[in-house]
Amino acid sequence: MGRMKEKMFYYFKVTILDSIQRKLMGTLLLVMMVPLLVFMLISTQISRGTVESSEISSNISRIELSGSYIEEQIRWYDEFLFDAIVDEQLVPSISSVDNIGTANAFNTQSYIKDKLFSLFNGRDDVAAASLISFEANQLYKVENNDFFVYPYLDLPVRQENKDAIFGVNKEIGTFSFERYIYRFEDQKAVGKIQINVNFSLMDHIAENLKSNEGEHILLLDSNGTALYNPDEIKFTESFSRKIAEQSEQITYAKEEENYYFLQTMMDGELTLLKMVPEEVMMVGAVHIGRSGIVILIISMILTVILSILVSNQVAKPIVSLTKAMERVEEMDFHVNMKVDRTDEIGTLHRKYKEMIDRIRDLIEKNYKREMETRDAQFLALQAQINPHFLYNTLQVIGGMALKNGAEEIYKMTQKLALMFRYITKKQGDLVPMREEVDHLKNYLYIQQVRFGENISVHLFVDESVNEALIPLLSLQPIIENSFKHGFETQVEKGIIKIDIQEVFDEIDITIEDNGAGMSEERLLEVRKKLAMEGFSEQRSIGVKNVDARIKLYFGRGYGIELDSTEARYTRVTIRIPSKLKDVRA
């Protein structure tokens, strides 16, 4: 199995991955086919849902209309029956008359026979018509186009109202309407007339209710038993019970692979049921899906042809450009590429040719320029020695010579000599932190001698930062600003706090004094200068130039932050990396 996977991967690599033309062709096929497939899947689902919703809504509407129509047709028989009993001769004909003669009896029976035959022949769906005389104890009935007379001995059932009685006979598949006949004088029930109707009246309604082949129309009684079932659909007893229980609450249901649409009639006595198989329900969605498949196949064929043409047009010039790049990689800048194309690929070839003709010269020029810039900056920094500071220092040395012996003069001169040697003889612009701190201590000694007890210096240096690199003369210019701008006009005792420690992978150098501080406008002006690119044009080693040198070596993520409040304090924070690997080349 592992060897088979290796062979398959090798074949895939050789045939696809190693060929930009085939990769481009595959990419085009994916880019074009995947959205199309996704669209087809989504549209198929949407169309299926739309078709289902539309079919459900349509069938619900149709079965509601059909149910109303069927109920109207059924109630027509009640009206038909009612018209039959509104007859002045009907009550006398079924009421008992003393001493009725043979001729009168014959006439009465003939009248009843004609009455029943008129009901029986009133519509083709009528199965039987019957009349009962309670006083004569006779049952007259017309059925199968024959007239029958039977004795009737049952007592009449008392009826609370005079409405028609609707009934269903599931054994023979008929429904019936019956009405009691009352004598006007004493409102006594003297008889009962009844009409039985076949459910064959459903035939033309069922045909109109069907939308597609495979649908079935049924008529159920209140127990869920089929009264009209021309297709002889079989139901389980549990399903019939479920239909009977839910027929008045729901309009449709889905059971297994069929949809059922329900409409109750005749006060719940009848339920019109339409059964639609799922495949019939979704026939519209199937047609849409088949059309989508045809469109998809045609699109795939066109996509393959288009991807082959496009990949050939794009891949060949790229292969040529790749070969030229391989020659440049071998330091051969004399590449000759002839391209007649005027599109973007042709422009790419021409511009690449122009680029490789100049690239080595640009690299050499930029490298030399950067080196010269750094050397020039360092030489300029070494030359920027503050004459004011040297003058004041010499004044202090002269004053000490008058007041004290040669020992103090020697010490002062020694510190100054160490400073000159650090500034002028140091090779390179990056020095260990310990050397920069030693130079700072020499400078602070001279300034403390100069200002005497008016200045207090607090210096803390974390031993872990001793070997970290920092640009030469980064700390002295900041401290010098405190003496020059902060304390010269200060009346109260000056305090300088210098804190150098490692914080995670950075070194934070905080220099704070309680000097004159800066106004808000002046602070904004200095911060704006710090945000500007490059070095200051002023001939001084100030905050701006220190910040620029730090960014030059360590990047824009490092440098100086300044905070000050007038007449309260000035705080300068210097951030540099703590590791040598963070230093820019």
Buried (B, 14 or more C-beta within 10 A) or exposed (E): EEEEEEEEEEEEEEEEEEBBBBBBBBEBBEEBBEEBEEEBEEBBEEBBEBBBEEBBEEBBEBBBEBBEBBBEBBBEBBEBBEEBBEEEEBBEBBBEEEEEEEEEEEEBBEBBBEBBBEBBEBBEBBBBBBBBBBBBEBBBBBBEEEBEEEEBEEEBEEBEEEEBBBEBEEEEBBBBBBBBBBBEEEEBBBBBBBBBBBBBBBBEBBEEBBBEEBBBBBBBBBEBBBBBBBEEEEBEEEBBEBBBEBBEEEBBBEEEEBBBBBBBBBEEBBBBBBBBBEEBBBBBBBEBBEEBEEEBEEBBEEBBEBBBEBBEEBBEBBEBBEEBEEBBEEEEBEBEBEBEEEEEBEEBBEEBBEEBEEEEEEEEEEEEEEEEEBEEBBEEBBEBBBEEBEEBBEEBBEEBEEEEEEEBBEBBBEBBEBBEEBBEEBEEBBBBBBBBBBBBBBBBBBBBBBBEEEBEBEEEBBEEBEEBBBBBBBBBBBBBBBBBBBBEEBEEEBBBBBBBBBEEEBBBBBBBBBBBBBEEEEBEEBBEBBEEEEBBEEEBBBBBBBBBBBBBBBEEEBBBBBBBEBEEBBBBBBBBBBEEEBBEE
